[in-house]
Each structure stands twice: as C-alpha cells, then as structure tokens.
Amino acid sequence: MNAAQERRPYESLRRTTQAMETRAEIARAARRLFVSQGWTATTVRDVAREAGVSVPTVYAAYGNKNGLAGALAESADLSADIPQMLGELEAAAADPAQQLAAMAAYDRRLFERAGDVIMLVREAGRTVPELAAAYSDGRERGDETRIQVFSSWPDGVLEPGLDIRSAVDIYAAICNVDVYTTLTGERGWAPDQVEQWWSRALVRELLDNQGSGGTTGRL
C-alpha cells in the first residue's frame, strides 16, 4: 500500500467529522435563532448566516425549515441521555421507587437542557402541522416508556384502583415542562429540588405505600 492509499481512510474520516460538526453548528444556530426570534421570524437564510455556512449547506443537512426544527426536537431526547436512564431503570428493576426516580431524573435533564426547544416546537406546532406532529411524537415516546416500566411491575405495586393508563396520566401531570419552568423560573427552585420533589411525589401518588410498592425502596 502506498502513502496516498494509507492517507485515504483518514481523509474520509476527516470529511465525516467535518460534516458532523457542520450539522451540529447548524443545529446550534437554529436553536439560538428559533428561541430568540421565534419560529415565524426565522428563515433558513438566517440560520445559514448564523452558522457561517451557505443556504444550500443547510438544505443538504436538514432539508427544509420544518426538517431542521424536527431534527432539533428529536435531539432533545438525546441531550437528556436516554442510555443513562435505561441503565438506571435496568439496575433498579426490582425497585419501583428507584425506577420512578430514574425517570424523574431523565425529565429534569430533558427540561433543563432542551426545555426551550420543547416549548418552541409546541408553540410553533399551533400553526405548523409538522411541528405539531413532532411534539406529539415526543409525548407519545415518553408515555410508551412509562407504560413499559409500569407494566413490568408485579401486581400490588401501583396504588389500589389505579390502572396503568391512569398512572401514566398522573405522571405526566406531575413531570412536565410547564411545572419545571414554573418552579425554576418563577419560584426560584434549583433543578435538583425539582427532581427530588418529583421523585417523592411520584412515589406518593403512584405506589401502594401500605403494600409491596412501599417496601421496595422508599425515598
């Protein structure tokens, strides 16, 4: 193998890395502009200028404006570290209270790191069907995780008379971006405080604290 052939794999890796960095910079620029200017006022040209790239580069990376915002919505879950939550859920498989704490921790990270994007997509979704679908899909993914976790628990863990669907609804009423924003933005709570309160409230509202649900890891 000659020297040029040896360098070729590294050139390919360099190009791939540069493309990933470009996509990330475009996403960061879009997030800054969408949050500061709003969905309607921000154009693809604005995003390109903010990211320091050409307009065709933005289209090549994300398609149209809706595709760019959809990519930001999907990246919100990644920013909260889904693998960490899954590892914690598996480690606490025999402890419903600790599994609730793991899910509350994930939601805290999600809203702390990407709450502005979530609220932007929700608001813009009032007039842009693609964004409404992206927001709805995110909510449904969260519900599916909770259904899977709650369904894995043995009988007698949930509060008597509480079915899984209702438990998911109660979880959503407690752990959501509006509650997080109110407590941290208006009431001065630290993110840690919100997470700890959520963990305690979920145990109190969802688990049978007089039966098996209360003996598997009280917080």
Secondary structure, 3 states (H helix, E strand, C coil): CCHHHHHHHHHHHHHHHHHHHHHHHHHHHHHHHHHHHCCCCCCHHHHHHHHCCCHHHHHHHHCCHHHHHHHHHHHHHHHCCHHHHHHHHHHCCCCHHHHHHHHHHHHHHHHHHHHHHHHHHHHHCCCCHHHHHHHHHHHHHHHHHHHHHHHCCCCCCECCCCCHHHHHHHHHHHCCHHHHHHHHHHCCCCHHHHHHHHHHHHHHHHECCCCHHHCCCCC
